Amino acid sequence: MNTTESHHHNLFEDAQALLVAPLLVAFAVFLFREAGLLTGGTVGIAFLIHYLSGWPIGLVLFAVNLPFYALALRAMGKAFTIKTFLSITLLSLYTELLPTLIHLQSLNRGFAAVMAGFLAGVGLLMLIRHKASLGGLGILVIHLQNTRGWRAGKLQMAADCLILGAALFVRDPVSVGFSIVGAVALNLVIAVNHKNGRYMGT
């Protein structure tokens, strides 16, 4: 059996991934927000703005990603950009919808951090497998890796460290500590489950 053969996803498979993956990430955002936490990446930037301004995080998340679509189109192609735009749009809508559907009476912050990290990691894996992303910094680091040779993983880690470091100005140290736990959980899912050549679907 040829393990390098590419298996293309059909339209239905892509559609279900683009519908489900943002919902998983939105539930992670819901848990982070309910626990007063945040995460890295563009979602983390949206959280910082949300905590500073009080603006709806879904709207902020949608707006923060707008400057990156031109870069995505040039660096990753039309199909990737369209899928990413749809994913981010749905994530923004789901993020605002979930609090109207779920009401928590109590939430352990440690559990929220870890579970949210796992959910976000699984959602991102689904999008990666279907050649999409949640945009923003992920697109930028891939572009810099392709054009400058800089390692995307190291760039993403540096960006996440800056975002979580900046969180100390808007959240207390305990909240930032739990947020770091959540970011580690997210990156653990990606590191263990996403290997070059493992996911061949397009």
PEMO-V482994 format. One record per pair of residues at least 24 apart in sequence whose ideal C-beta (glycine too) atoms are under 10 Angstrom apart, sorted by the first residue. I is the first residue (numbers start at 1). J is the second residue. Records with the same first field share a line. If there is no record, write none. Layout:
I=J, J
This chain:
3=197, 198, 200
4=197, 200
5=200
6=200, 201, 202
7=199, 200, 201, 202
8=200, 201, 202
9=129, 130, 131, 201, 202
10=201
13=129, 130, 201
14=79, 83, 86, 129, 130, 131, 132, 201, 202
15=86, 130
16=126, 130
17=83, 87, 123, 126, 127, 128, 129, 130, 131, 132, 201
18=82, 83, 84, 86, 87, 89, 90, 126, 127, 130, 132
19=86, 87, 90, 94
20=90, 122, 123, 126, 127
21=87, 90, 91, 120, 122, 123, 124, 125, 126, 127, 128, 129, 130, 132, 134
22=86, 87, 88, 89, 90, 91, 92, 93, 94, 95, 123, 126, 127, 132, 134
23=90, 91, 93, 94, 95, 97, 98, 119, 123
24=91, 94, 118, 119, 120, 121, 122, 123, 124, 125, 126, 127
25=87, 88, 90, 91, 94, 95, 116, 119, 120, 121, 122, 123, 124, 126, 127, 134, 186
26=58, 61, 90, 91, 92, 93, 94, 95, 96, 97, 98, 119, 120, 123
27=94, 95, 98, 102, 115, 116, 119, 120, 123
28=91, 95, 112, 115, 116, 117, 118, 119, 120, 121, 122, 123, 124, 182, 185, 186
29=57, 58, 61, 91, 92, 94, 95, 98, 116, 119, 120
30=57, 94, 95, 97, 98, 99, 101, 102, 104, 112, 116, 119
31=98, 102, 104, 107, 109, 111, 112, 113, 114, 115, 116, 117, 119, 120, 182
32=57, 109, 112, 113, 115, 116, 117, 119, 120, 178, 179, 182
33=57, 95, 98, 99, 112, 116
34=98, 99, 102, 103, 104, 107, 109, 112, 116
35=104, 107, 108, 109, 110, 111, 112, 113, 115, 116, 175, 178, 179, 182
36=107, 109, 112, 171, 172, 174, 175, 178, 179
37=109, 112, 113, 116, 117, 167, 171, 174, 175, 176, 177, 178, 179, 180, 181, 182, 183
38=116, 163, 164, 166, 167, 170, 171, 175, 176, 178, 179, 182, 183
39=113, 116, 117, 120, 160, 163, 164, 167, 179, 180, 182, 183, 185, 186, 187
40=120, 137, 156, 157, 159, 160, 161, 162, 163, 164, 167, 179, 180, 182, 183, 186, 187
41=120, 124, 133, 134, 135, 136, 137, 138, 141, 156, 159, 160, 163, 183, 186
42=68, 88, 133, 134, 135, 136, 137, 138, 139, 140, 159, 163
43=88, 91, 95, 120, 134, 135, 136, 137, 163, 186
44=136, 137, 159, 160, 162, 163, 164, 166, 167, 179, 183
45=136, 137, 159, 162, 163, 166
46=91, 92, 95, 136
47=163, 167, 170, 171, 179
48=163, 164, 166, 167, 169, 170, 171
49=170
50=170
51=167, 169, 170, 171, 175
52=169, 170
56=92, 95, 96, 99
57=92, 95, 96, 99
58=89, 91, 92, 93, 94, 95, 96, 97, 98, 99
59=92, 95, 96
60=92, 95
61=88, 89, 91, 92, 95, 96, 134, 135, 136
62=88, 89, 91, 92, 93, 95, 96, 135
63=92
64=88, 92, 135, 136, 137
65=89, 91, 92, 133, 134, 135, 136, 137, 139
66=135, 136
67=135, 136, 140
68=133, 135, 136, 137, 138, 139, 140, 143
69=135, 136, 139
70=139
71=135, 136, 139, 140, 142, 143
72=133, 135, 136, 138, 139, 140, 142, 143
73=139
74=139, 143
75=139, 140, 142, 143, 144, 145, 146, 147
76=131, 132, 133, 138, 139, 142, 143, 146
77=131
79=131, 132, 202
80=130, 131, 132, 133, 139, 142, 202
81=132, 133, 135, 139
82=132
83=127, 130, 131, 132, 133
84=127, 131, 132, 133, 134, 135, 136, 138, 139
85=132, 135
86=132
87=123, 124, 126, 127, 130, 132, 133, 134, 135
88=132, 133, 134, 135, 136
91=123, 127, 134, 135
109=174, 175, 177, 178, 179, 181, 182
110=177, 178, 181, 182
111=178
112=178, 181, 182
113=175, 177, 178, 179, 180, 181, 182, 183, 184, 185, 186
114=178, 181, 182, 184, 185, 186, 188
115=182, 185
116=178, 179, 181, 182, 183, 185, 186
117=179, 180, 181, 182, 183, 184, 185, 186, 187, 188, 189
118=182, 185, 186, 188, 189
119=182, 185, 186, 189
120=182, 183, 185, 186, 187, 189, 190
121=182, 185, 186, 187, 188, 189, 190, 191, 192, 193, 194
122=186, 189, 190, 193
123=186, 189
124=186, 187, 189, 190, 193, 194
125=189, 190, 192, 193, 194, 199
126=199
128=190, 193, 194, 199, 201
129=193, 194, 198, 199, 200, 201, 202
130=199, 201, 202
131=199, 201, 202
137=163
153=187, 190, 191
156=187, 190
157=183, 187
160=184, 186, 187
